[in-house]
């Protein structure tokens, strides 16, 4: 007999929510520079070039196609006295910390090979922490709305970590030319302390449910069930497309503010505004999801973001007030993008649980994590080579009108197209609160029982 596939319906205490959410802060502070500061730093200050950086980071992410499913599969099947998820998070710490130092503070003569090697190792260490961490969150509670609360706790810390990383250039009072290098060095020091501390607090105070073991599912049968999970296919497709849509402006934000708006001194403040608005909007999206369902609330957020982004190409030099308004209004949709899909992912795992009677959140979150990484890397792989094609020069004081329009279009219009495609998939998502209640009843009627 296998384990009941999801955790019991429970309402987490505020302190346990904090303990679970805490690792999201350093993990986000690590993620943002990989797509905002690091590409520009290696392309400009190390001198590799935008096209090479885009290709290297995309190549590094291809390794995740092997490592993510493997780690997800192993974390579902292997269990020790400390649970299934905790040991992986602890094991990923040393590799992540070493890779951070090598990647964020490269030695003299570092080039494309250095960037590729340590990016691959950092992605691996980060996966060993992040993937079991996310799967763990899906197993803490089986309640439809409590899962949104758990996801919100994690993602609020994620946004807080992003705010820390985004505000470092201003906090350090760094010049525009050295902001990326100064921010990366400060992050390396900070992450060396905060990441291990946050992970240790989480594994010490959050329950990792033990399970009874039975005969493992055959690989072929497991793949068949996963492939036939229609809500999963629809959600991961929407998640991937929306990831590209979010990755393009994240990658190009600094360049857009410097070369189109021409106010580079506002870069950190505008990023802080965007993410702070995301935090403040989370309670609204939780409220709305309780009334119309998670997927409908997510649709509303994407429609809202598209309605704002379509006007961005009209902005130009000195339009700082208008772009500030764009950051506020699009930031409001960020809370929904982070919290609601994460909660929906846990519900999709229940479709598998009802079919197989096993807890397989690890492999599902591995595929979602892979979709996230590839979509963000693809955003870099799309944006920088296209900027090279149109002759955009990051170091130039003036670029052609064509190059600046392409930069603006990649920053705003292309994300709208990806979001519209994602929205179409989400519109047919079949799991609402009533359908989820039926899934939970089917799971509870099975022979599997979770160990108390």
C-alpha angles and dihedrals in degrees: 000000000000130000128278101267101234137034121266122274102269141152110230120223118246092249093052090048088054092048092050095044097046099085088058089074100062092034090057092044085057096045100051097059090050089066104024111031105018100059092049092043094053094039097047112020098032088038102227095131133240097266093052093046092051092050094045094050092047090050091049090054091055088070087064088067086073104030100045099055090042094053091043092051093046094047089054094050106034120072134169134178090287096054135255103288106036099064093054093052091051093046092052094057102080095046092047095049094048092048092049091058094046094046101039096042103033119190123246111289096024113156143157095314092052091049092049097046098048094039089057092049093045091049089051094050091044091051091052088058104032101042099054088039092058094042089050090056091055091055100049094081136012095203116117096225098030088062089060089052091051092047090048091054090053096043095047087059088045090056091045089054090048090051090053092051093043093050098049098093091056094040089053091045088229123172119249091253096053101031096105095049093046092047093049092050092049091048092051090056095043096046091051088065106028101042097058092041094051094047092049092051091049096050091045099052109026118080117241103201115235115221138203113249127228137159108322118242115257113253094239093052091048092052091048092054092046093049092048093051098109097185088052093052092048094046097046090049091052091043092052094049092046089049091059089046091054095039096058097061091039090056095043101037097100093045093048094052093046101043106026104030089026095211105113091163087070096056097100095040092051092049090050090051093050096051095039089056087051091057094046092050096053095088090052093053091047089051092048093047090055089057105039104015133262099275094047091050089050090052090053090052094050093048089051093051093048091051090058101039095055090071097052097090088063090065121097145164113339097009091127096136093053092046089049087057089050090053091050096047098042090042088061089065093050094080090059092047091055103038108033102050089046090055092045089054091062090052092052090054087059089063087061091043092054090051101043106023090228136110106242103157090130097066092043094050089046089060092045090048089050090050089052095050096044093047093051093044090047089054088058091043091053100041106045099045091048090050088052091051093055092046099251111171117200093197096047120104089215131031128187120271089246093054092049092048091051089050090052093045093050089048097050120001099048091050089054091057092050092047092051090053090048091048091056091057094046091051090070097045106137104202117092128151094281094048090047090053088055090051091052091050090052091049092048091050091059124098094247118103127190118231110249 
